[in-house]
Every structure is written in structure tokens, then in C-alpha cells.
Amino acid sequence: MEVREHEIYTLEETASLLKISRSTFLRLIKRGVLETCKVGGQYRVLGKEILNLFNPRVQQRAKLAYTKMKTKLERIGV
């Protein structure tokens, strides 16, 4: 399936395109890796944001978020 830059995708469509679970989708939002809008309580994602996930800068932000979370978990002994 082709991702169109100006198309709007639902949570389910985005998760399917990225082959990720709902919980992973929500983690990406929480960590600031994926930008979304909520419309009537449902998430909407602009195709441009999905394509940005494959940008090297986004990967660096994701890696930084992962490292911070790992460090916090190590500190509390999880």
C-alpha cells in the first residue's frame, strides 16, 4: 500500500501500514516520535507524518527516547 503525503489515516490504518500494534502506536505518540490529531476521540495521522518516520532524524529521536526510558528503568531496578 502506498502512503500519500496529504492523505489522513486512522490509528488502525497507520498501525497496519507500519505493521505495529495499537500499544506501539500509542507509545510512538507519547514519546513524540509520531505526531497525531484527535478528532472526536479518535487519532488521525497525516501521511506526511508516517513518511517522516523513515527520516534519519526521526530515528535519532526514537533512539534517544528509547535510551532515556531504558536508563530510567535501570535506575528503578526493573
N, CA, C and O atoms as a printed pandas DataFrame, in Angstrom:
     atom_number atom_name residue_name chain_id  residue_number  x_coord  y_coord  z_coord
0              1         N          MET        A               1    0.836   -1.183    0.000
1              2        CA          MET        A               1    0.000    0.000    0.000
2              3         C          MET        A               1    0.880    1.246    0.000
3              4         O          MET        A               1    1.878    1.305    0.718
4              5         N          GLU        A               2    0.523    2.208   -0.779
5              6        CA          GLU        A               2    1.279    3.452   -0.894
6              7         C          GLU        A               2    0.767    4.471    0.122
7              8         O          GLU        A               2   -0.442    4.626    0.297
8              9         N          VAL        A               3    1.676    5.155    0.782
9             10        CA          VAL        A               3    1.313    6.208    1.721
10            11         C          VAL        A               3    1.357    7.528    0.973
11            12         O          VAL        A               3    2.371    7.892    0.377
12            13         N          ARG        A               4    0.252    8.228    1.016
13            14        CA          ARG        A               4    0.164    9.533    0.337
14            15         C          ARG        A               4    0.365   10.646    1.347
15            16         O          ARG        A               4   -0.245   10.645    2.416
16            17         N          GLU        A               5    1.203   11.572    1.012
17            18        CA          GLU        A               5    1.628   12.633    1.922
18            19         C          GLU        A               5    0.466   13.445    2.507
19            20         O          GLU        A               5    0.495   13.796    3.686
20            21         N          HIS        A               6   -0.547   13.744    1.704
21            22        CA          HIS        A               6   -1.647   14.600    2.160
22            23         C          HIS        A               6   -2.897   13.824    2.547
23            24         O          HIS        A               6   -3.935   14.426    2.819
24            25         N          GLU        A               7   -2.817   12.512    2.575
25            26        CA          GLU        A               7   -3.942   11.658    2.991
26            27         C          GLU        A               7   -3.986   11.598    4.513
27            28         O          GLU        A               7   -2.954   11.719    5.174
28            29         N          ILE        A               8   -5.183   11.410    5.067
29            30        CA          ILE        A               8   -5.346   11.283    6.514
30            31         C          ILE        A               8   -5.669    9.825    6.831
31            32         O          ILE        A               8   -6.548    9.225    6.212
32            33         N          TYR        A               9   -4.944    9.259    7.808
33            34        CA          TYR        A               9   -5.078    7.850    8.163
34            35         C          TYR        A               9   -5.562    7.700    9.599
35            36         O          TYR        A               9   -5.258    8.529   10.457
36            37         N          THR        A              10   -6.318    6.637    9.853
37            38        CA          THR        A              10   -6.781    6.320   11.201
38            39         C          THR        A              10   -5.685    5.571   11.941
39            40         O          THR        A              10   -4.663    5.209   11.359
40            41         N          LEU        A              11   -5.907    5.343   13.232
41            42        CA          LEU        A              11   -4.977    4.553   14.037
42            43         C          LEU        A              11   -4.792    3.172   13.411
43            44         O          LEU        A              11   -3.666    2.705   13.239
44            45         N          GLU        A              12   -5.900    2.529   13.073
45            46        CA          GLU        A              12   -5.841    1.172   12.515
46            47         C          GLU        A              12   -5.085    1.134   11.195
47            48         O          GLU        A              12   -4.267    0.242   10.969
48            49         N          GLU        A              13   -5.359    2.100   10.326
49            50        CA          GLU        A              13   -4.673    2.150    9.029
50            51         C          GLU        A              13   -3.176    2.386    9.212
51            52         O          GLU        A              13   -2.351    1.751    8.555
52            53         N          THR        A              14   -2.837    3.305   10.109
53            54        CA          THR        A              14   -1.436    3.614   10.361
54            55         C          THR        A              14   -0.712    2.408   10.943
55            56         O          THR        A              14    0.381    2.059   10.499
56            57         N          ALA        A              15   -1.323    1.777   11.935
57            58        CA          ALA        A              15   -0.711    0.597   12.556
58            59         C          ALA        A              15   -0.517   -0.511   11.516
59            60         O          ALA        A              15    0.505   -1.196   11.517
60            61         N          SER        A              16   -1.488   -0.679   10.647
61            62        CA          SER        A              16   -1.393   -1.698    9.605
62            63         C          SER        A              16   -0.260   -1.374    8.622
63            64         O          SER        A              16    0.518   -2.251    8.245
64            65         N          LEU        A              17   -0.182   -0.117    8.218
65            66        CA          LEU        A              17    0.880    0.301    7.291
66            67         C          LEU        A              17    2.263    0.085    7.885
67            68         O          LEU        A              17    3.183   -0.360    7.198
68            69         N          LEU        A              18    2.401    0.403    9.163
69            70        CA          LEU        A              18    3.692    0.286    9.833
70            71         C          LEU        A              18    3.945   -1.105   10.402
71            72         O          LEU        A              18    5.048   -1.417   10.852
72            73         N          LYS        A              19    2.896   -1.939   10.374
73            74        CA          LYS        A              19    2.965   -3.301   10.922
74            75         C          LYS        A              19    3.356   -3.281   12.397
75            76         O          LYS        A              19    4.272   -3.974   12.842
76            77         N          ILE        A              20    2.610   -2.445   13.138
77            78        CA          ILE        A              20    2.818   -2.319   14.577
78            79         C          ILE        A              20    1.484   -2.512   15.298
79            80         O          ILE        A              20    0.422   -2.457   14.679
80            81         N          SER        A              21    1.547   -2.734   16.596
81            82        CA          SER        A              21    0.334   -2.897   17.396
82            83         C          SER        A              21   -0.209   -1.532   17.820
83            84         O          SER        A              21    0.442   -0.499   17.662
84            85         N          ARG        A              22   -1.422   -1.569   18.363
85            86        CA          ARG        A              22   -2.047   -0.356   18.884
86            87         C          ARG        A              22   -1.201    0.247   20.009
87            88         O          ARG        A              22   -1.025    1.464   20.075
88            89         N          SER        A              23   -0.681   -0.609   20.889
89            90        CA          SER        A              23    0.117   -0.105   22.013
90            91         C          SER        A              23    1.418    0.544   21.528
91            92         O          SER        A              23    1.858    1.546   22.093
92            93         N          THR        A              24    2.026   -0.015   20.497
93            94        CA          THR        A              24    3.241    0.589   19.933
94            95         C          THR        A              24    2.902    1.937   19.311
95            96         O          THR        A              24    3.655    2.900   19.459
96            97         N          PHE        A              25    1.771    2.006   18.618
97            98        CA          PHE        A              25    1.298    3.268   18.034
98            99         C          PHE        A              25    1.179    4.332   19.119
99           100         O          PHE        A              25    1.657    5.454   18.952
100          101         N          LEU        A              26    0.539    3.973   20.233
101          102        CA          LEU        A              26    0.349    4.923   21.326
102          103         C          LEU        A              26    1.668    5.324   21.968
103          104         O          LEU        A              26    1.829    6.473   22.379
104          105         N          ARG        A              27    2.618    4.392   22.062
105          106        CA          ARG        A              27    3.955    4.719   22.588
106          107         C          ARG        A              27    4.672    5.710   21.684
107          108         O          ARG        A              27    5.339    6.622   22.174
108          109         N          LEU        A              28    4.544    5.545   20.373
109          110        CA          LEU        A              28    5.180    6.470   19.428
110          111         C          LEU        A              28    4.636    7.887   19.621
111          112         O          LEU        A              28    5.381    8.862   19.524
112          113         N          ILE        A              29    3.348    7.990   19.892
113          114        CA          ILE        A              29    2.740    9.303   20.138
114          115         C          ILE        A              29    3.260    9.880   21.445
115          116         O          ILE        A              29    3.686   11.034   21.495
116          117         N          LYS        A              30    3.224    9.077   22.499
117          118        CA          LYS        A              30    3.642    9.528   23.830
118          119         C          LYS        A              30    5.088   10.013   23.843
119          120         O          LYS        A              30    5.417   10.981   24.529
120          121         N          ARG        A              31    5.937    9.350   23.096
121          122        CA          ARG        A              31    7.359    9.717   23.068
122          123         C          ARG        A              31    7.673   10.823   22.061
123          124         O          ARG        A              31    8.824   11.241   21.933
124          125         N          GLY        A              32    6.659   11.291   21.353
125          126        CA          GLY        A              32    6.866   12.385   20.419
126          127         C          GLY        A              32    7.464   11.976   19.091
127          128         O          GLY        A              32    7.947   12.823   18.339
128          129         N          VAL        A              33    7.437   10.693   18.795
129          130        CA          VAL        A              33    8.003   10.203   17.540
130          131         C          VAL        A              33    6.993   10.352   16.404
131          132         O          VAL        A              33    7.372   10.583   15.256
132          133         N          LEU        A              34    5.700   10.218   16.731
133          134        CA          LEU        A              34    4.633   10.320   15.734
134          135         C          LEU        A              34    3.665   11.414   16.153
135          136         O          LEU        A              34    3.133   11.391   17.263
136          137         N          GLU        A              35    3.439   12.370   15.266
137          138        CA          GLU        A              35    2.531   13.475   15.557
138          139         C          GLU        A              35    1.144   13.135   15.021
139          140         O          GLU        A              35    0.992   12.724   13.870
140          141         N          THR        A              36    0.138   13.313   15.874
141          142        CA          THR        A              36   -1.240   12.992   15.500
142          143         C          THR        A              36   -2.181   14.111   15.926
143          144         O          THR        A              36   -1.788   15.049   16.619
144          145         N          CYS        A              37   -3.435   13.989   15.492
145          146        CA          CYS        A              37   -4.519   14.844   15.961
146          147         C          CYS        A              37   -5.627   13.929   16.438
147          148         O          CYS        A              37   -5.799   12.826   15.920
148          149         N          LYS        A              38   -6.365   14.381   17.409
149          150        CA          LYS        A              38   -7.521   13.620   17.860
150          151         C          LYS        A              38   -8.769   14.322   17.344
151          152         O          LYS        A              38   -8.964   15.518   17.563
152          153         N          VAL        A              39   -9.608   13.561   16.656
153          154        CA          VAL        A              39  -10.853   14.090   16.123
154          155         C          VAL        A              39  -11.970   13.222   16.681
155          156         O          VAL        A              39  -12.050   12.031   16.379
156          157         N          GLY        A              40  -12.820   13.814   17.488
157          158        CA          GLY        A              40  -13.912   13.054   18.090
158          159         C          GLY        A              40  -13.427   11.878   18.916
159          160         O          GLY        A              40  -14.084   10.838   18.963
160          161         N          GLY        A              41  -12.267   12.036   19.575
161          162        CA          GLY        A              41  -11.730   10.972   20.412
162          163         C          GLY        A              41  -10.953    9.909   19.653
163          164         O          GLY        A              41  -10.490    8.936   20.249
164          165         N          GLN        A              42  -10.806   10.083   18.345
165          166        CA          GLN        A              42  -10.066    9.107   17.537
166          167         C          GLN        A              42   -8.829    9.770   16.936
167          168         O          GLN        A              42   -8.854   10.931   16.526
168          169         N          TYR        A              43   -7.746    8.993   16.899
169          170        CA          TYR        A              43   -6.493    9.521   16.352
170          171         C          TYR        A              43   -6.541    9.585   14.834
171          172         O          TYR        A              43   -7.086    8.702   14.171
172          173         N          ARG        A              44   -5.954   10.661   14.297
173          174        CA          ARG        A              44   -5.790   10.818   12.857
174          175         C          ARG        A              44   -4.332   11.184   12.599
175          176         O          ARG        A              44   -3.730   11.964   13.337
176          177         N          VAL        A              45   -3.780   10.605   11.537
177          178        CA          VAL        A              45   -2.372   10.814   11.214
178          179         C          VAL        A              45   -2.271   11.258    9.761
179          180         O          VAL        A              45   -2.841   10.632    8.868
180          181         N          LEU        A              46   -1.553   12.321    9.542
181          182        CA          LEU        A              46   -1.302   12.796    8.186
182          183         C          LEU        A              46   -0.226   11.910    7.558
183          184         O          LEU        A              46    0.766   11.578    8.207
184          185         N          GLY        A              47   -0.421   11.534    6.315
185          186        CA          GLY        A              47    0.523   10.656    5.627
186          187         C          GLY        A              47    1.950   11.156    5.719
187          188         O          GLY        A              47    2.890   10.365    5.798
188          189         N          LYS        A              48    2.111   12.456    5.709
189          190        CA          LYS        A              48    3.439   13.077    5.816
190          191         C          LYS        A              48    4.140   12.632    7.101
191          192         O          LYS        A              48    5.351   12.408    7.102
192          193         N          GLU        A              49    3.377   12.504    8.200
193          194        CA          GLU        A              49    3.950   12.089    9.476
194          195         C          GLU        A              49    4.404   10.632    9.433
195          196         O          GLU        A              49    5.417   10.276   10.037
196          197         N          ILE        A              50    3.664    9.801    8.729
197          198        CA          ILE        A              50    4.059    8.395    8.574
198          199         C          ILE        A              50    5.355    8.319    7.778
199          200         O          ILE        A              50    6.268    7.576    8.137
200          201         N          LEU        A              51    5.431    9.082    6.708
201          202        CA          LEU        A              51    6.645    9.087    5.884
202          203         C          LEU        A              51    7.838    9.633    6.658
203          204         O          LEU        A              51    8.970    9.201    6.442
204          205         N          ASN        A              52    7.588   10.586    7.561
205          206        CA          ASN        A              52    8.674   11.158    8.366
206          207         C          ASN        A              52    9.317   10.143    9.297
207          208         O          ASN        A              52   10.461   10.324    9.716
208          209         N          LEU        A              53    8.589    9.070    9.626
209          210        CA          LEU        A              53    9.163    8.033   10.494
210          211         C          LEU        A              53   10.385    7.378    9.860
211          212         O          LEU        A              53   11.223    6.811   10.561
212          213         N          PHE        A              54   10.484    7.454    8.561
213          214        CA          PHE        A              54   11.604    6.836    7.853
214          215         C          PHE        A              54   12.738    7.815    7.603
215          216         O          PHE        A              54   13.710    7.495    6.917
216          217         N          ASN        A              55   12.606    9.015    8.167
217          218        CA          ASN        A              55   13.621   10.049    8.073
218          219         C          ASN        A              55   14.672    9.780    9.152
219          220         O          ASN        A              55   14.302    9.467   10.283
220          221         N          PRO        A              56   15.960    9.889    8.847
221          222        CA          PRO        A              56   17.006    9.614    9.840
222          223         C          PRO        A              56   16.889   10.431   11.125
223          224         O          PRO        A              56   17.230    9.927   12.195
224          225         N          ARG        A              57   16.417   11.680   11.052
225          226        CA          ARG        A              57   16.271   12.499   12.263
226          227         C          ARG        A              57   15.227   11.911   13.195
227          228         O          ARG        A              57   15.386   11.948   14.415
228          229         N          VAL        A              58   14.169   11.374   12.630
229          230        CA          VAL        A              58   13.124   10.765   13.449
230          231         C          VAL        A              58   13.674    9.521   14.133
231          232         O          VAL        A              58   13.372    9.261   15.297
232          233         N          GLN        A              59   14.473    8.763   13.415
233          234        CA          GLN        A              59   15.083    7.576   14.003
234          235         C          GLN        A              59   15.980    7.961   15.171
235          236         O          GLN        A              59   16.023    7.249   16.174
236          237         N          GLN        A              60   16.685    9.056   15.059
237          238        CA          GLN        A              60   17.546    9.519   16.147
238          239         C          GLN        A              60   16.712    9.892   17.367
239          240         O          GLN        A              60   17.098    9.582   18.494
240          241         N          ARG        A              61   15.550   10.568   17.155
241          242        CA          ARG        A              61   14.671   10.924   18.267
242          243         C          ARG        A              61   14.123    9.675   18.935
243          244         O          ARG        A              61   14.024    9.612   20.160
244          245         N          ALA        A              62   13.769    8.685   18.135
245          246        CA          ALA        A              62   13.238    7.435   18.687
246          247         C          ALA        A              62   14.309    6.728   19.511
247          248         O          ALA        A              62   14.024    6.203   20.588
248          249         N          LYS        A              63   15.534    6.715   19.006
249          250        CA          LYS        A              63   16.632    6.067   19.723
250          251         C          LYS        A              63   16.906    6.788   21.041
251          252         O          LYS        A              63   17.157    6.143   22.059
252          253         N          LEU        A              64   16.860    8.098   21.027
253          254        CA          LEU        A              64   17.069    8.891   22.234
254          255         C          LEU        A              64   15.968    8.602   23.255
255          256         O          LEU        A              64   16.254    8.431   24.440
256          257         N          ALA        A              65   14.711    8.548   22.804
257          258        CA          ALA        A              65   13.591    8.243   23.699
258          259         C          ALA        A              65   13.751    6.851   24.302
259          260         O          ALA        A              65   13.487    6.654   25.488
260          261         N          TYR        A              66   14.179    5.891   23.498
261          262        CA          TYR        A              66   14.397    4.520   23.977
262          263         C          TYR        A              66   15.504    4.495   25.027
263          264         O          TYR        A              66   15.362    3.847   26.064
264          265         N          THR        A              67   16.593    5.187   24.765
265          266        CA          THR        A              67   17.729    5.223   25.688
266          267         C          THR        A              67   17.327    5.858   27.013
267          268         O          THR        A              67   17.709    5.365   28.075
268          269         N          LYS        A              68   16.555    6.955   26.963
269          270        CA          LYS        A              68   16.102    7.610   28.191
270          271         C          LYS        A              68   15.227    6.664   29.010
271          272         O          LYS        A              68   15.390    6.556   30.226
272          273         N          MET        A              69   14.301    5.982   28.343
273          274        CA          MET        A              69   13.409    5.070   29.044
274          275         C          MET        A              69   14.189    3.908   29.649
275          276         O          MET        A              69   13.912    3.498   30.776
276          277         N          LYS        A              70   15.152    3.377   28.917
277          278        CA          LYS        A              70   15.968    2.269   29.397
278          279         C          LYS        A              70   16.749    2.698   30.642
279          280         O          LYS        A              70   16.839    1.947   31.614
280          281         N          THR        A              71   17.308    3.900   30.607
281          282        CA          THR        A              71   18.068    4.427   31.736
282          283         C          THR        A              71   17.179    4.576   32.968
283          284         O          THR        A              71   17.584    4.218   34.074
284          285         N          LYS        A              72   15.969    5.105   32.780
285          286        CA          LYS        A              72   15.036    5.257   33.902
286          287         C          LYS        A              72   14.680    3.915   34.505
287          288         O          LYS        A              72   14.635    3.776   35.728
288          289         N          LEU        A              73   14.427    2.928   33.667
289          290        CA          LEU        A              73   14.075    1.595   34.149
290          291         C          LEU        A              73   15.234    0.952   34.896
291          292         O          LEU        A              73   15.029    0.268   35.899
292          293         N          GLU        A              74   16.445    1.170   34.412
293          294        CA          GLU        A              74   17.620    0.614   35.086
294          295         C          GLU        A              74   17.801    1.253   36.458
295          296         O          GLU        A              74   18.198    0.581   37.410
296          297         N          ARG        A              75   17.507    2.563   36.564
297          298        CA          ARG        A              75   17.639    3.260   37.834
298          299         C          ARG        A              75   16.679    2.737   38.895
299          300         O          ARG        A              75   17.029    2.641   40.072
300          301         N          ILE        A              76   15.470    2.401   38.468
301          302        CA          ILE        A              76   14.490    1.910   39.451
302          303         C          ILE        A              76   14.552    0.402   39.622
303          304         O          ILE        A              76   13.816   -0.165   40.430
304          305         N          GLY        A              77   15.427   -0.248   38.866
305          306        CA          GLY        A              77   15.670   -1.676   39.049
306          307         C          GLY        A              77   14.665   -2.593   38.381
307          308         O          GLY        A              77   14.405   -3.693   38.870
308          309         N          VAL        A              78   14.105   -2.159   37.284
309          310        CA          VAL        A              78   13.140   -3.012   36.564
310          311         C          VAL        A              78   13.853   -3.841   35.542
311          312         O          VAL        A              78   13.221   -4.623   34.832
